[in-house]
Amino acid sequence: MAREILFAEVPGFYAAVERADDARLALRPVVVGGDPRKRGRVQSATADALAAGVELDMPILEALQRCPGARAVPTDMQRYREVDRRFVATLRRSVPRIESFGLGAAFADLAGAPVPAEQIGDAMRRAVREELALPLRVGLASGKFLARLAAGEVVDEGIFRIPAGSEDRFLAPLPVVRLEGVGKKTAAALAELGAHTIAEVVALGRDRLHAELGVHGLRIFALASGRDDEPVRGSRHPKSLSRESRVAGDETDFAALSEQVAGLAHQLEQELARNGVAASRIAVKLRDESGEVVTRTRTLAAPIASAATLHEQAQALLSLAGMGARSIRGIGIQLFDLVPGREGDRQLRLFPGE
């Protein structure tokens, strides 16, 4: 029985998040990257910016010259990680076991799924659009590498399948740089051997590629032949969650820091609920004005998930951090050993019979 691997990704994830956050960017090309004044480079771009000639890793200034109507936006990794957590939680409602692949992308193995793969992919696409206002493209194929190639056939939003048995026909005309692990150097080496397309790579044969490129050549031949047995290492829920924030000024007051912790606890309560999990271990991380980081961790008697209990435990760890009069610049809560459900997280009653 052929495998059914799904790959879902938000194209140009950073840029798509910026566009979703700012309605003024809805009809405008977006590029995301470093400060143009400091030779910042493009890290992400929307499809219309790419169509205008923008390339990843090119200087932002050059990107704006190629696409004068584009809006350049600075990278905001904290925001992208937050959206990615919501993105993965959204996908998990369609397929419980998900393997994240960087930010804004994930694999799923649909073996034994009760409904057709296209139906699952379409459900994911609609949920991501409705809940996150983000486009989603989905690739379906017999392997992880092929599923990624399939998704790449979709410009912005939609589903593309490589049917079982047609892998060779799909791969044959593609340029060698579409093979995973083939960069400029390897592509040049293959060109010297007369291979410019994937079909020509296959024609060289396994032994020739092994002799010329070593173990790397064997991997290239396997992918070019459509063979990719790498499993999807999915999990039903995240293994850890965290939230951090900058502290305004040089804070030393415990009450003010406790208020920051309360805000982070409320954010984490929502994230735990979204994933249907509770935390068995908690840590508080503090960063002082010199950059030194102090972490205090506690393993809990029972999993917790409510903001009130998270705040209580984090506040206790905050008091144990021993920061003294040092000014705090950053604070965070980390949750580990996540388990399904909210067992054990019950608020104790203050008065009998309440």
KARA-V818887 format. One record per pair of residues at least 4 apart in sequence whose C-alpha atoms are under 7 Angstrom apart, sorted by sequence separation. I is the first residue (numbers start at 1). J is the second residue. D is the distance in whole Angstrom. If there is no record, write none. Layout:
BEGIN
i | j | d
I | J | D
I | J | D
END
This chain:
BEGIN
i | j | d
12 | 16 | 6
13 | 17 | 6
14 | 18 | 6
15 | 19 | 6
16 | 20 | 6
17 | 21 | 6
18 | 22 | 6
19 | 23 | 7
35 | 39 | 7
36 | 40 | 5
45 | 49 | 6
46 | 50 | 6
47 | 51 | 6
48 | 52 | 6
49 | 53 | 7
50 | 54 | 5
58 | 62 | 7
59 | 63 | 6
60 | 64 | 6
61 | 65 | 6
62 | 66 | 6
63 | 67 | 6
64 | 68 | 5
76 | 80 | 6
77 | 81 | 6
78 | 82 | 6
79 | 83 | 6
80 | 84 | 6
81 | 85 | 6
82 | 86 | 7
83 | 87 | 6
84 | 88 | 6
85 | 89 | 6
86 | 90 | 6
87 | 91 | 6
88 | 92 | 6
89 | 93 | 7
91 | 95 | 6
92 | 96 | 5
101 | 105 | 5
115 | 119 | 7
116 | 120 | 7
117 | 121 | 6
118 | 122 | 6
119 | 123 | 6
120 | 124 | 6
121 | 125 | 6
122 | 126 | 6
123 | 127 | 6
124 | 128 | 6
125 | 129 | 6
126 | 130 | 6
127 | 131 | 6
128 | 132 | 5
129 | 133 | 4
142 | 146 | 7
143 | 147 | 6
144 | 148 | 6
145 | 149 | 6
146 | 150 | 6
147 | 151 | 6
148 | 152 | 6
149 | 153 | 7
154 | 158 | 6
162 | 166 | 7
166 | 170 | 6
167 | 171 | 6
168 | 172 | 6
174 | 178 | 7
182 | 186 | 5
183 | 187 | 6
184 | 188 | 6
185 | 189 | 6
186 | 190 | 6
187 | 191 | 6
188 | 192 | 6
189 | 193 | 7
190 | 194 | 6
191 | 195 | 5
196 | 200 | 6
197 | 201 | 6
198 | 202 | 6
199 | 203 | 6
200 | 204 | 6
204 | 208 | 6
205 | 209 | 6
206 | 210 | 6
207 | 211 | 6
208 | 212 | 6
209 | 213 | 6
210 | 214 | 5
213 | 217 | 5
214 | 218 | 7
215 | 219 | 7
216 | 220 | 6
217 | 221 | 6
218 | 222 | 6
219 | 223 | 6
220 | 224 | 6
221 | 225 | 6
222 | 226 | 6
223 | 227 | 5
247 | 251 | 7
253 | 257 | 6
254 | 258 | 6
255 | 259 | 6
256 | 260 | 7
257 | 261 | 6
258 | 262 | 6
259 | 263 | 7
260 | 264 | 7
261 | 265 | 6
262 | 266 | 6
263 | 267 | 7
264 | 268 | 6
265 | 269 | 6
266 | 270 | 7
267 | 271 | 6
268 | 272 | 6
269 | 273 | 6
270 | 274 | 6
271 | 275 | 6
272 | 276 | 6
273 | 277 | 6
287 | 291 | 6
288 | 292 | 6
306 | 310 | 6
307 | 311 | 6
308 | 312 | 6
309 | 313 | 6
310 | 314 | 6
311 | 315 | 6
312 | 316 | 6
313 | 317 | 6
314 | 318 | 6
315 | 319 | 6
316 | 320 | 7
317 | 321 | 6
35 | 40 | 5
45 | 50 | 6
49 | 54 | 6
50 | 55 | 6
58 | 63 | 7
92 | 97 | 7
100 | 105 | 6
101 | 106 | 5
128 | 133 | 7
129 | 134 | 5
141 | 146 | 6
154 | 159 | 7
162 | 167 | 7
177 | 182 | 5
182 | 187 | 6
190 | 195 | 5
191 | 196 | 6
195 | 200 | 5
204 | 209 | 7
210 | 215 | 6
222 | 227 | 5
223 | 228 | 6
272 | 277 | 5
287 | 292 | 6
288 | 293 | 7
304 | 309 | 7
305 | 310 | 7
349 | 354 | 7
19 | 25 | 5
34 | 40 | 4
64 | 70 | 6
92 | 98 | 6
100 | 106 | 4
128 | 134 | 6
129 | 135 | 6
141 | 147 | 5
154 | 160 | 7
176 | 182 | 7
177 | 183 | 6
190 | 196 | 7
195 | 201 | 5
222 | 228 | 7
272 | 278 | 6
287 | 293 | 4
304 | 310 | 7
19 | 26 | 6
33 | 40 | 6
34 | 41 | 6
99 | 106 | 5
100 | 107 | 6
110 | 117 | 7
140 | 147 | 5
153 | 160 | 7
210 | 217 | 5
286 | 293 | 6
287 | 294 | 7
33 | 41 | 5
98 | 106 | 6
99 | 107 | 5
128 | 136 | 7
139 | 147 | 5
209 | 217 | 5
210 | 218 | 6
285 | 293 | 7
286 | 294 | 5
33 | 42 | 5
54 | 63 | 5
98 | 107 | 6
99 | 108 | 6
139 | 148 | 6
151 | 160 | 6
209 | 218 | 7
285 | 294 | 6
286 | 295 | 6
32 | 42 | 6
33 | 43 | 5
98 | 108 | 5
140 | 150 | 6
150 | 160 | 6
177 | 187 | 6
285 | 295 | 4
31 | 42 | 6
32 | 43 | 6
33 | 44 | 7
97 | 108 | 6
125 | 136 | 5
139 | 150 | 4
150 | 161 | 6
176 | 187 | 6
284 | 295 | 6
285 | 296 | 7
32 | 44 | 5
44 | 56 | 6
54 | 66 | 6
139 | 151 | 4
150 | 162 | 6
206 | 218 | 6
283 | 295 | 7
284 | 296 | 5
31 | 44 | 6
32 | 45 | 6
43 | 56 | 6
53 | 66 | 6
54 | 67 | 7
138 | 151 | 5
283 | 296 | 5
284 | 297 | 7
31 | 45 | 4
42 | 56 | 5
43 | 57 | 6
52 | 66 | 7
137 | 151 | 6
283 | 297 | 4
15 | 30 | 6
30 | 45 | 6
31 | 46 | 7
42 | 57 | 5
52 | 67 | 6
206 | 221 | 6
282 | 297 | 6
283 | 298 | 6
15 | 31 | 6
30 | 46 | 6
41 | 57 | 5
42 | 58 | 6
282 | 298 | 6
15 | 32 | 6
29 | 46 | 6
41 | 58 | 5
42 | 59 | 6
87 | 104 | 7
121 | 138 | 6
137 | 154 | 6
281 | 298 | 6
282 | 299 | 7
14 | 32 | 7
41 | 59 | 4
42 | 60 | 6
49 | 67 | 6
281 | 299 | 4
29 | 48 | 6
30 | 49 | 6
40 | 59 | 6
41 | 60 | 5
84 | 103 | 6
137 | 156 | 6
202 | 221 | 6
280 | 299 | 6
281 | 300 | 6
29 | 49 | 5
39 | 59 | 6
40 | 60 | 6
84 | 104 | 5
137 | 157 | 5
138 | 158 | 6
139 | 159 | 6
140 | 160 | 6
141 | 161 | 6
176 | 196 | 6
201 | 221 | 7
280 | 300 | 5
49 | 70 | 7
135 | 156 | 7
136 | 157 | 5
137 | 158 | 5
138 | 159 | 5
139 | 160 | 5
140 | 161 | 5
141 | 162 | 5
175 | 196 | 6
176 | 197 | 5
243 | 264 | 6
296 | 317 | 6
81 | 103 | 7
135 | 157 | 5
136 | 158 | 7
137 | 159 | 6
138 | 160 | 6
139 | 161 | 6
140 | 162 | 6
141 | 163 | 7
142 | 164 | 6
175 | 197 | 4
176 | 198 | 5
202 | 224 | 6
280 | 302 | 6
174 | 197 | 6
175 | 198 | 6
201 | 224 | 7
202 | 225 | 6
280 | 303 | 4
36 | 60 | 5
173 | 197 | 6
174 | 198 | 6
279 | 303 | 5
280 | 304 | 7
36 | 61 | 6
172 | 197 | 7
173 | 198 | 6
243 | 268 | 7
278 | 303 | 5
279 | 304 | 5
296 | 321 | 6
94 | 120 | 6
172 | 198 | 5
173 | 199 | 6
198 | 224 | 6
278 | 304 | 5
279 | 305 | 6
33 | 60 | 7
171 | 198 | 6
172 | 199 | 4
278 | 305 | 5
294 | 321 | 7
15 | 44 | 6
14 | 44 | 6
15 | 45 | 5
16 | 46 | 7
94 | 124 | 6
284 | 314 | 6
13 | 44 | 7
15 | 46 | 6
12 | 44 | 5
12 | 45 | 5
91 | 124 | 6
272 | 305 | 6
284 | 317 | 6
12 | 46 | 5
284 | 318 | 7
269 | 305 | 6
90 | 127 | 7
269 | 306 | 5
305 | 342 | 6
90 | 128 | 7
121 | 159 | 7
237 | 275 | 6
269 | 307 | 5
288 | 326 | 6
289 | 327 | 6
304 | 342 | 6
31 | 70 | 7
35 | 74 | 7
288 | 327 | 6
289 | 328 | 6
303 | 342 | 7
306 | 345 | 7
29 | 69 | 7
30 | 70 | 5
31 | 71 | 6
32 | 72 | 6
33 | 73 | 7
34 | 74 | 6
288 | 328 | 4
289 | 329 | 6
303 | 343 | 6
304 | 344 | 6
305 | 345 | 6
28 | 69 | 7
29 | 70 | 5
30 | 71 | 5
31 | 72 | 5
32 | 73 | 5
33 | 74 | 5
34 | 75 | 6
87 | 128 | 7
266 | 307 | 5
287 | 328 | 6
288 | 329 | 5
303 | 344 | 5
304 | 345 | 4
28 | 70 | 6
29 | 71 | 6
30 | 72 | 6
31 | 73 | 6
32 | 74 | 6
33 | 75 | 5
265 | 307 | 5
286 | 328 | 7
287 | 329 | 6
288 | 330 | 7
302 | 344 | 5
303 | 345 | 6
32 | 75 | 6
287 | 330 | 5
179 | 223 | 7
286 | 330 | 6
287 | 331 | 6
179 | 224 | 7
265 | 310 | 6
286 | 331 | 5
265 | 311 | 6
285 | 331 | 6
286 | 332 | 7
285 | 332 | 5
284 | 332 | 6
285 | 333 | 6
262 | 311 | 5
284 | 333 | 5
261 | 311 | 6
283 | 333 | 6
284 | 334 | 6
283 | 334 | 5
282 | 334 | 6
283 | 335 | 6
282 | 335 | 5
281 | 335 | 6
282 | 336 | 6
281 | 336 | 5
279 | 335 | 6
280 | 336 | 6
281 | 337 | 6
168 | 225 | 7
258 | 315 | 6
279 | 336 | 6
280 | 337 | 5
168 | 226 | 7
279 | 337 | 6
280 | 338 | 6
167 | 226 | 6
279 | 338 | 5
278 | 338 | 5
279 | 339 | 6
277 | 338 | 6
278 | 339 | 5
277 | 339 | 5
278 | 340 | 6
277 | 340 | 4
278 | 341 | 6
276 | 340 | 6
277 | 341 | 5
278 | 342 | 5
276 | 341 | 5
277 | 342 | 6
14 | 80 | 6
264 | 333 | 7
252 | 325 | 6
252 | 326 | 6
252 | 327 | 5
251 | 327 | 5
252 | 328 | 6
250 | 327 | 5
251 | 328 | 5
250 | 328 | 6
251 | 329 | 7
250 | 329 | 6
247 | 328 | 7
247 | 329 | 5
145 | 228 | 7
246 | 329 | 6
247 | 330 | 5
144 | 228 | 7
246 | 330 | 4
247 | 331 | 7
143 | 228 | 5
245 | 330 | 6
246 | 331 | 7
143 | 229 | 6
144 | 230 | 7
245 | 331 | 6
244 | 331 | 6
245 | 332 | 6
244 | 332 | 4
243 | 332 | 6
244 | 333 | 6
243 | 333 | 6
13 | 104 | 6
242 | 333 | 6
243 | 334 | 7
242 | 334 | 4
241 | 334 | 6
242 | 335 | 6
10 | 104 | 5
241 | 335 | 5
9 | 104 | 6
10 | 105 | 6
240 | 335 | 5
241 | 336 | 7
9 | 105 | 4
240 | 336 | 5
8 | 105 | 6
9 | 106 | 6
239 | 336 | 6
240 | 337 | 7
8 | 106 | 5
239 | 337 | 6
240 | 338 | 6
7 | 106 | 6
8 | 107 | 6
239 | 338 | 6
7 | 107 | 5
6 | 107 | 6
7 | 108 | 7
6 | 108 | 5
5 | 108 | 6
6 | 109 | 6
5 | 109 | 5
6 | 110 | 7
4 | 109 | 6
5 | 110 | 6
4 | 110 | 5
4 | 111 | 6
3 | 111 | 6
47 | 156 | 7
20 | 133 | 6
20 | 134 | 7
16 | 134 | 6
109 | 232 | 6
10 | 134 | 7
108 | 232 | 6
10 | 135 | 6
11 | 136 | 7
107 | 232 | 7
10 | 136 | 5
108 | 234 | 7
9 | 136 | 6
10 | 137 | 6
8 | 136 | 7
9 | 137 | 6
8 | 137 | 6
9 | 138 | 7
8 | 138 | 4
7 | 138 | 6
8 | 139 | 7
6 | 138 | 7
7 | 139 | 5
6 | 139 | 6
7 | 140 | 7
99 | 232 | 6
6 | 140 | 5
99 | 233 | 6
5 | 140 | 6
6 | 141 | 7
99 | 234 | 4
4 | 140 | 7
5 | 141 | 5
98 | 234 | 4
99 | 235 | 7
4 | 141 | 6
5 | 142 | 6
97 | 234 | 5
98 | 235 | 6
4 | 142 | 5
5 | 143 | 6
97 | 235 | 5
98 | 236 | 7
3 | 142 | 5
5 | 144 | 6
97 | 236 | 5
2 | 142 | 6
3 | 143 | 7
7 | 147 | 5
96 | 236 | 5
6 | 147 | 6
7 | 148 | 6
5 | 147 | 6
7 | 151 | 7
11 | 156 | 6
2 | 164 | 7
89 | 274 | 6
89 | 275 | 6
END
